Each structure stands twice: as C-alpha cells, then as structure tokens.
Amino acid sequence: MMTSLPPEWTHCERFFAEDGAAFGDCIQEARRKERAAGTTRLIGIAALCLLALWLPIIILAVMR
C-alpha cells in the first residue's frame, strides 16, 4: 500500500500495481477535478462578495 498519496488519490492505488500509465491518468484526472472544484469555490465566493456589496445599495433603493 502506498502511503505517500493524498487521501483524494487513494482510489488510484489499484492502478499502480496493474498499469503505470493508468495510474498516471488517474492522478491527472484527480488533479483536474480538484482544480474544477477550486474554481467553482472561487466563483461562489466572488458571487457572495458581490451580493454583500450590492445588497445594502438595493435595500436603500427599495426603501426610498
């Protein structure tokens, strides 16, 4: 069992013994999914920041 892999990549261990190329593909796919999740998280944070900035302006405009 390999202990140097991050927990998100442990499902790739089964490919290591079978085929090195499949192991590399599995690691690349795991990295791609991590980047996609990070991008989605950043978009969500940006959307919340924009909402926090514009919400008081909208409330003041409605209350006029």
N, CA and C atoms as a LAMMPS dump frame, in Angstrom:
ITEM: TIMESTEP
0
ITEM: NUMBER OF ATOMS
192
ITEM: BOX BOUNDS ff ff ff
-5.0000000000000000e+02 5.0000000000000000e+02
-5.0000000000000000e+02 5.0000000000000000e+02
-5.0000000000000000e+02 5.0000000000000000e+02
ITEM: ATOMS id mol type element x y z
1 1 1 N 0.846 -1.187 0
2 1 2 C 0 0 0
3 1 3 C 0.887 1.245 0
4 2 1 N 0.534 2.206 -0.831
5 2 2 C 1.312 3.429 -0.921
6 2 3 C 0.811 4.418 0.119
7 3 1 N 1.725 5.011 0.865
8 3 2 C 1.318 5.951 1.908
9 3 3 C 1.599 7.401 1.526
10 4 1 N 2.242 7.637 0.393
11 4 2 C 2.619 8.995 0.04
12 4 3 C 1.526 9.73 -0.742
13 5 1 N 0.464 9.052 -1.118
14 5 2 C -0.611 9.7 -1.878
15 5 3 C -1.537 10.469 -0.954
16 6 1 N -2.017 11.632 -1.417
17 6 2 C -3.039 12.341 -0.644
18 6 3 C -4.31 11.492 -0.56
19 7 1 N -5.144 11.718 0.432
20 7 2 C -6.359 10.905 0.601
21 7 3 C -7.286 10.911 -0.613
22 8 1 N -7.31 12.023 -1.362
23 8 2 C -8.195 12.108 -2.52
24 8 3 C -7.752 11.181 -3.646
25 9 1 N -6.52 10.745 -3.611
26 9 2 C -5.964 9.948 -4.702
27 9 3 C -5.828 8.471 -4.354
28 10 1 N -6.266 8.064 -3.175
29 10 2 C -6.064 6.673 -2.763
30 10 3 C -6.785 5.686 -3.67
31 11 1 N -7.857 6.127 -4.329
32 11 2 C -8.549 5.22 -5.252
33 11 3 C -7.675 4.88 -6.454
34 12 1 N -6.61 5.629 -6.697
35 12 2 C -5.708 5.372 -7.822
36 12 3 C -4.693 4.267 -7.514
37 13 1 N -4.589 3.873 -6.249
38 13 2 C -3.598 2.859 -5.861
39 13 3 C -3.772 1.553 -6.628
40 14 1 N -4.998 1.176 -6.894
41 14 2 C -5.225 -0.108 -7.567
42 14 3 C -4.633 -0.109 -8.974
43 15 1 N -4.525 1.064 -9.601
44 15 2 C -3.926 1.148 -10.932
45 15 3 C -2.408 1.013 -10.892
46 16 1 N -1.797 1.346 -9.745
47 16 2 C -0.344 1.368 -9.652
48 16 3 C 0.252 -0.015 -9.908
49 17 1 N -0.348 -1.022 -9.302
50 17 2 C 0.169 -2.38 -9.468
51 17 3 C -0.153 -2.945 -10.851
52 18 1 N -1.263 -2.516 -11.426
53 18 2 C -1.703 -3.064 -12.707
54 18 3 C -0.996 -2.411 -13.902
55 19 1 N -1.042 -1.074 -13.955
56 19 2 C -0.557 -0.375 -15.146
57 19 3 C -0.128 1.032 -14.754
58 20 1 N 1.138 1.328 -14.986
59 20 2 C 1.663 2.642 -14.62
60 20 3 C 0.996 3.774 -15.381
61 21 1 N 0.672 3.562 -16.657
62 21 2 C 0.025 4.61 -17.46
63 21 3 C -1.374 4.908 -16.923
64 22 1 N -2.097 3.874 -16.532
65 22 2 C -3.44 4.079 -15.974
66 22 3 C -3.347 4.82 -14.642
67 23 1 N -2.298 4.537 -13.884
68 23 2 C -2.081 5.244 -12.618
69 23 3 C -1.872 6.732 -12.879
70 24 1 N -1.03 7.052 -13.868
71 24 2 C -0.79 8.454 -14.218
72 24 3 C -2.054 9.141 -14.692
73 25 1 N -2.852 8.445 -15.483
74 25 2 C -4.116 9.01 -15.957
75 25 3 C -5.063 9.284 -14.794
76 26 1 N -5.103 8.354 -13.849
77 26 2 C -5.971 8.511 -12.681
78 26 3 C -5.55 9.734 -11.864
79 27 1 N -4.248 9.918 -11.673
80 27 2 C -3.738 11.061 -10.918
81 27 3 C -4.071 12.368 -11.653
82 28 1 N -3.892 12.38 -12.965
83 28 2 C -4.214 13.585 -13.74
84 28 3 C -5.697 13.933 -13.637
85 29 1 N -6.54 12.933 -13.699
86 29 2 C -7.987 13.151 -13.587
87 29 3 C -8.342 13.682 -12.196
88 30 1 N -7.695 13.147 -11.153
89 30 2 C -7.945 13.622 -9.788
90 30 3 C -7.513 15.082 -9.651
91 31 1 N -6.376 15.438 -10.24
92 31 2 C -5.915 16.828 -10.186
93 31 3 C -6.879 17.75 -10.934
94 32 1 N -7.382 17.302 -12.083
95 32 2 C -8.331 18.107 -12.855
96 32 3 C -9.596 18.366 -12.043
97 33 1 N -10.077 17.337 -11.359
98 33 2 C -11.284 17.502 -10.544
99 33 3 C -11.035 18.463 -9.383
100 34 1 N -9.832 18.413 -8.794
101 34 2 C -9.503 19.33 -7.706
102 34 3 C -9.488 20.771 -8.197
103 35 1 N -8.904 21.001 -9.374
104 35 2 C -8.874 22.359 -9.941
105 35 3 C -10.284 22.845 -10.246
106 36 1 N -11.126 21.97 -10.786
107 36 2 C -12.504 22.354 -11.102
108 36 3 C -13.263 22.716 -9.829
109 37 1 N -13.056 21.945 -8.78
110 37 2 C -13.722 22.232 -7.513
111 37 3 C -13.228 23.559 -6.941
112 38 1 N -11.939 23.827 -7.065
113 38 2 C -11.385 25.089 -6.581
114 38 3 C -11.946 26.272 -7.347
115 39 1 N -12.086 26.125 -8.662
116 39 2 C -12.643 27.197 -9.486
117 39 3 C -14.094 27.466 -9.11
118 40 1 N -14.862 26.412 -8.924
119 40 2 C -16.263 26.565 -8.528
120 40 3 C -16.368 27.271 -7.178
121 41 1 N -15.502 26.918 -6.26
122 41 2 C -15.496 27.534 -4.939
123 41 3 C -15.179 29.03 -5.049
124 42 1 N -14.194 29.385 -5.887
125 42 2 C -13.837 30.79 -6.063
126 42 3 C -14.979 31.592 -6.68
127 43 1 N -15.672 31.005 -7.633
128 43 2 C -16.816 31.687 -8.253
129 43 3 C -17.909 31.921 -7.209
130 44 1 N -18.147 30.945 -6.371
131 44 2 C -19.145 31.098 -5.308
132 44 3 C -18.778 32.186 -4.324
133 45 1 N -17.512 32.24 -3.943
134 45 2 C -17.047 33.273 -3.013
135 45 3 C -17.171 34.649 -3.655
136 46 1 N -16.807 34.75 -4.933
137 46 2 C -16.921 36.03 -5.639
138 46 3 C -18.385 36.475 -5.716
139 47 1 N -19.283 35.542 -5.976
140 47 2 C -20.709 35.875 -6.049
141 47 3 C -21.22 36.373 -4.695
142 48 1 N -20.792 35.751 -3.624
143 48 2 C -21.211 36.201 -2.289
144 48 3 C -20.657 37.586 -1.974
145 49 1 N -19.424 37.843 -2.395
146 49 2 C -18.837 39.167 -2.168
147 49 3 C -19.609 40.244 -2.928
148 50 1 N -19.953 39.956 -4.183
149 50 2 C -20.73 40.92 -4.96
150 50 3 C -22.099 41.161 -4.329
151 51 1 N -22.713 40.095 -3.854
152 51 2 C -24.009 40.239 -3.19
153 51 3 C -23.873 41.083 -1.935
154 52 1 N -22.823 40.846 -1.158
155 52 2 C -22.607 41.619 0.065
156 52 3 C -22.376 43.099 -0.24
157 53 1 N -21.745 43.387 -1.375
158 53 2 C -21.509 44.786 -1.739
159 53 3 C -22.774 45.475 -2.234
160 54 1 N -23.57 44.778 -3.026
161 54 2 C -24.733 45.392 -3.651
162 54 3 C -25.997 45.323 -2.802
163 55 1 N -26.066 44.42 -1.852
164 55 2 C -27.283 44.268 -1.05
165 55 3 C -27.669 45.547 -0.308
166 56 1 N -26.758 46.238 0.361
167 56 2 C -27.165 47.495 1.038
168 56 3 C -27.659 48.553 0.051
169 57 1 N -27.052 48.619 -1.124
170 57 2 C -27.481 49.595 -2.131
171 57 3 C -28.897 49.278 -2.605
172 58 1 N -29.166 48.012 -2.828
173 58 2 C -30.503 47.599 -3.27
174 58 3 C -31.535 47.88 -2.181
175 59 1 N -31.19 47.578 -0.948
176 59 2 C -32.124 47.816 0.165
177 59 3 C -32.417 49.305 0.296
178 60 1 N -31.378 50.141 0.197
179 60 2 C -31.594 51.583 0.298
180 60 3 C -32.441 52.102 -0.858
181 61 1 N -32.24 51.566 -2.037
182 61 2 C -33.021 51.997 -3.193
183 61 3 C -34.488 51.607 -3.046
184 62 1 N -34.748 50.456 -2.494
185 62 2 C -36.124 49.993 -2.312
186 62 3 C -36.815 50.777 -1.208
187 63 1 N -36.085 51.154 -0.189
188 63 2 C -36.678 51.86 0.947
189 63 3 C -36.976 53.322 0.643
190 64 1 N -36.442 53.863 -0.423
191 64 2 C -36.687 55.27 -0.767
192 64 3 C -38.107 55.532 -1.113
